[in-house]
C-alpha cells in the first residue's frame, strides 16, 4: 500500500529528500505522495519529525 501524508505535515521537506523514487512533491500547504510511484518503503515515515506519512 502507498503512503499518504496527513494534515500534520509541516512542509519541512525531509520526506521528499529521503524518497528513493522521487514520489513526494510539495503540494498545496503540505507535501503529497504519488500513489502510482510510491514503493511503500517507509523512508519518508522514518525521517518525518511529526509522523505525517503513514500507510494508507
Number of C-alpha atoms within 10 A of each C-alpha: 11 17 23 21 20 15 12 11 18 15 18 14 17 17 26 22 14 17 20 13 11 14 17 24 16 13 10 8 10 17 23 21 22 14 15 8 12 19 16 17 15 17 17 25 22 14 17 19 12 12 14 21 25 16 12 10
